[in-house]
Amino acid sequence: MKKQASKLQSEALKLDPKDRARLAETLLQSLEDLSDEENEAIWLEEAERRDTELDANPSLARSSDEVFRHARAKRH
């Protein structure tokens, strides 16, 4: 994450929960206006970041069984 975004994130996390929720809603809504090409570029960049992170530290990887088990546990 770039310095400016990291600083903004730190400041946002200091907000009370209601203000954080409003900010999150506004930010998510702003992503709805992206073109398909912009959206695809963002997801490609994220996939590459995650791949690089896993290459650097393979211990972060989880099996699909573990991921699904965790997801199912959260539903209940």
N, CA and C of each residue as an Amber inpcrd file, in Angstrom:
protein
   228
   0.8600000  -1.1720000   0.0000000   0.0000000   0.0000000   0.0000000
   0.9030000   1.2310000   0.0000000   0.5460000   2.2030000  -0.7820000
   1.3510000   3.4180000  -0.8590000   1.2560000   4.1950000   0.4420000
   2.2600000   5.0440000   0.6810000   2.3270000   5.7920000   1.9410000
   1.0670000   6.5940000   2.2190000   0.5950000   7.3250000   1.2250000
  -0.5780000   8.1680000   1.4290000  -1.8040000   7.3280000   1.7860000
  -1.9960000   6.2130000   1.0680000  -3.1360000   5.3440000   1.3590000
  -2.9970000   4.7190000   2.7420000  -1.7830000   4.3510000   3.1000000
  -1.5490000   3.7660000   4.4190000  -1.8670000   4.7720000   5.5230000
  -1.4790000   6.0200000   5.2970000  -1.7620000   7.0720000   6.2760000
  -3.2760000   7.3040000   6.3840000  -3.9470000   7.3470000   5.2440000
  -5.4050000   7.5160000   5.2490000  -6.0890000   6.3620000   5.9660000
  -5.5970000   5.1400000   5.7240000  -6.1840000   3.9840000   6.3850000
  -6.0220000   4.0940000   7.8950000  -4.8450000   4.4860000   8.3410000
  -4.6130000   4.6420000   9.7820000  -5.5650000   5.6660000  10.3840000
  -5.7570000   6.7700000   9.6930000  -6.6620000   7.8150000  10.1860000
  -8.1130000   7.3230000  10.1770000  -8.4970000   6.6080000   9.1200000
  -9.8710000   6.1110000   9.0220000 -10.1830000   5.1240000  10.1450000
  -9.2060000   4.3160000  10.5050000  -9.4290000   3.3360000  11.5700000
  -9.5940000   3.9790000  12.9390000  -9.2560000   5.2480000  13.0580000
  -9.4460000   5.9770000  14.3090000 -10.8730000   6.5000000  14.4560000
 -11.6360000   6.4830000  13.3590000 -13.0130000   6.9680000  13.3860000
 -13.8860000   6.0240000  14.1970000 -14.9970000   6.5650000  14.7070000
 -15.9230000   5.6890000  15.4170000 -16.5980000   4.7700000  14.3910000
 -17.1450000   3.6410000  14.8360000 -17.7010000   2.6470000  13.9090000
 -18.7290000   3.1880000  12.9190000 -19.6060000   4.0750000  13.3470000
 -20.6230000   4.6120000  12.4300000 -19.9720000   5.4170000  11.3110000
 -18.9880000   6.2470000  11.6580000 -18.3000000   7.0330000  10.6320000
 -17.4840000   6.1350000   9.7060000 -16.8640000   5.0910000  10.2530000
 -16.1250000   4.1480000   9.4060000 -17.0690000   3.4540000   8.4350000
 -18.2550000   3.0840000   8.9160000 -19.2310000   2.4210000   8.0530000
 -19.6770000   3.3460000   6.9230000 -19.9240000   4.6180000   7.2590000
 -20.3220000   5.5800000   6.2230000 -19.2080000   5.7610000   5.1990000
 -17.9770000   5.8610000   5.6850000 -16.8270000   6.0100000   4.7850000
 -16.6870000   4.7770000   3.8920000 -16.8140000   3.5970000   4.4800000
 -16.7100000   2.3600000   3.7020000 -17.7900000   2.3110000   2.6200000
 -18.9970000   2.7040000   2.9810000 -20.0960000   2.7080000   2.0060000
 -19.7910000   3.6640000   0.8540000 -19.2950000   4.8390000   1.1840000
 -18.9590000   5.8230000   0.1580000 -17.8560000   5.2990000  -0.7580000
 -16.8280000   4.7070000  -0.1590000 -15.7230000   4.1780000  -0.9600000
 -16.1810000   3.0290000  -1.8520000 -16.9840000   2.1220000  -1.2940000
 -17.4810000   1.0120000  -2.1050000 -18.3730000   1.5120000  -3.2390000
 -19.2080000   2.4880000  -2.9460000 -20.0810000   3.0490000  -3.9810000
 -19.2520000   3.6680000  -5.1030000 -18.1360000   4.3000000  -4.7480000
 -17.2990000   4.9310000  -5.7730000 -16.7150000   3.8950000  -6.7260000
 -16.5670000   2.6620000  -6.2770000 -16.0450000   1.6100000  -7.1400000
 -17.0900000   1.1120000  -8.1260000 -18.3540000   1.3330000  -7.8260000
 -19.4270000   0.9210000  -8.7250000 -19.3740000   1.6790000 -10.0490000
 -18.7650000   2.8480000 -10.0310000 -18.7230000   3.6980000 -11.2160000
 -17.5500000   3.3840000 -12.1440000 -16.7190000   2.4000000 -11.7920000
 -15.5690000   2.0590000 -12.6140000 -16.0120000   1.3370000 -13.8830000
 -15.2580000   1.5300000 -14.9420000 -15.5390000   0.7930000 -16.1720000
 -15.0880000  -0.6510000 -15.9890000 -15.5380000  -1.5170000 -16.8740000
 -15.1170000  -2.9160000 -16.8100000 -13.5970000  -3.0280000 -16.9220000
 -13.0040000  -2.2080000 -17.7640000 -11.5550000  -2.2390000 -17.9540000
 -10.8240000  -1.8030000 -16.6820000 -11.3200000  -0.7520000 -16.0290000
 -10.7040000  -0.2960000 -14.7760000 -10.8320000  -1.3660000 -13.6920000
 -12.0030000  -1.9690000 -13.6070000 -12.2540000  -3.0110000 -12.6220000
 -11.3320000  -4.2080000 -12.8560000 -11.2010000  -4.6040000 -14.1100000
 -10.3250000  -5.7250000 -14.4520000  -8.8720000  -5.4160000 -14.0970000
  -8.4250000  -4.2000000 -14.3700000  -7.0470000  -3.8090000 -14.0640000
  -6.7800000  -3.8410000 -12.5600000  -7.7540000  -3.4010000 -11.7730000
  -7.6010000  -3.4030000 -10.3110000  -7.4900000  -4.8350000  -9.7980000
  -8.3610000  -5.7340000 -10.2940000  -8.3190000  -7.1200000  -9.8330000
  -7.0530000  -7.8280000 -10.2910000  -6.5660000  -7.5140000 -11.4900000
  -5.3210000  -8.0980000 -11.9680000  -4.1550000  -7.6660000 -11.0790000
  -4.1170000  -6.3800000 -10.7390000  -3.0710000  -5.8690000  -9.8570000
  -3.1330000  -6.5590000  -8.4890000  -4.3340000  -6.7520000  -7.9630000
  -4.4960000  -7.4170000  -6.6710000  -4.0510000  -8.8730000  -6.7480000
  -4.4000000  -9.5650000  -7.8190000  -3.9940000 -10.9630000  -7.9820000
  -2.4710000 -11.0700000  -8.0530000  -1.8480000 -10.1530000  -8.7750000
  -0.3890000 -10.1570000  -8.8720000   0.2520000  -9.8520000  -7.5250000
  -0.3340000  -8.9430000  -6.7600000   0.1920000  -8.6140000  -5.4290000
   0.1230000  -9.8400000  -4.5250000  -1.0150000 -10.5310000  -4.5550000
  -1.1800000 -11.7130000  -3.7190000  -0.2280000 -12.8250000  -4.1370000
  -0.0320000 -13.0000000  -5.4460000   0.8870000 -14.0220000  -5.9480000
   2.3130000 -13.7330000  -5.4840000   2.7140000 -12.4850000  -5.5730000
   4.0440000 -12.0820000  -5.1190000   4.1950000 -12.3220000  -3.6270000
   3.1430000 -11.9990000  -2.8620000   3.1570000 -12.2050000  -1.4110000
   3.3090000 -13.6860000  -1.0720000   2.5830000 -14.5400000  -1.7940000
   2.6810000 -15.9830000  -1.5480000   4.0420000 -16.5370000  -1.9720000
   4.5870000 -16.0230000  -3.0690000   5.9240000 -16.4530000  -3.4890000
   6.9610000 -16.1040000  -2.4310000   6.7970000 -14.9500000  -1.8030000
   7.7450000 -14.5000000  -0.7900000   7.5700000 -15.2490000   0.5240000
   6.3450000 -15.7040000   0.8020000   6.0790000 -16.3780000   2.0720000
   5.0280000 -17.4740000   1.8660000   5.4540000 -18.6450000   1.3720000
   4.5180000 -19.7300000   1.0830000   3.7180000 -20.1980000   2.3030000
   4.1940000 -19.9110000   3.5020000   3.4550000 -20.3430000   4.6980000
   2.1180000 -19.6300000   4.8380000   1.8880000 -18.5670000   4.0590000
   0.6090000 -17.8610000   4.0940000  -0.4940000 -18.6290000   3.3580000
  -0.0970000 -19.5870000   2.5260000  -1.0690000 -20.3330000   1.7230000
  -1.9450000 -21.2100000   2.6170000  -3.2210000 -21.3470000   2.2040000
  -4.1560000 -22.2280000   2.9060000  -4.8110000 -23.1290000   1.8710000
  -5.1240000 -24.3290000   2.2740000  -5.7950000 -25.2560000   1.3580000
  -7.2330000 -24.7920000   1.1400000  -7.8060000 -25.2410000   0.0300000
  -9.2030000 -24.8810000  -0.2360000 -10.1100000 -25.4520000   0.8480000
  -9.7960000 -26.6580000   1.3450000 -10.6030000 -27.2320000   2.4310000
 -10.6120000 -26.3150000   3.6490000  -9.4590000 -25.7750000   3.9860000
  -9.3670000 -24.8770000   5.1350000 -10.1690000 -23.5980000   4.8990000
 -10.0660000 -23.0560000   3.7060000 -10.7910000 -21.8280000   3.3670000
 -12.2940000 -22.0530000   3.4710000 -12.7840000 -23.1550000   2.8880000
 -14.2190000 -23.4350000   2.9180000 -14.7020000 -23.7530000   4.3290000
 -13.9050000 -24.4740000   5.1010000 -14.2550000 -24.7750000   6.4950000
 -14.4180000 -23.4700000   7.2870000 -13.4830000 -22.5530000   7.0870000
 -13.5320000 -21.2550000   7.7610000 -14.7830000 -20.4730000   7.3240000
 -15.0760000 -20.4890000   6.0310000 -16.2450000 -19.7590000   5.5160000
 -17.5420000 -20.3410000   6.0850000 -17.6220000 -21.6600000   6.1230000
 -18.8350000 -22.2890000   6.6650000 -19.0010000 -21.9710000   8.1470000
 -17.9090000 -21.9600000   8.8820000 -17.9730000 -21.6580000  10.3260000
 -18.4580000 -20.2460000  10.5610000 -18.1230000 -19.3210000   9.6870000
 -18.5510000 -17.9320000   9.8420000 -20.0570000 -17.7620000   9.5940000
 -20.6390000 -18.6660000   8.8120000 -22.0800000 -18.5600000   8.5130000
 -22.9260000 -18.9340000   9.7080000 -22.3990000 -19.6650000  10.6290000
 -23.2060000 -20.1530000  11.7600000 -22.9770000 -19.3850000  13.0150000
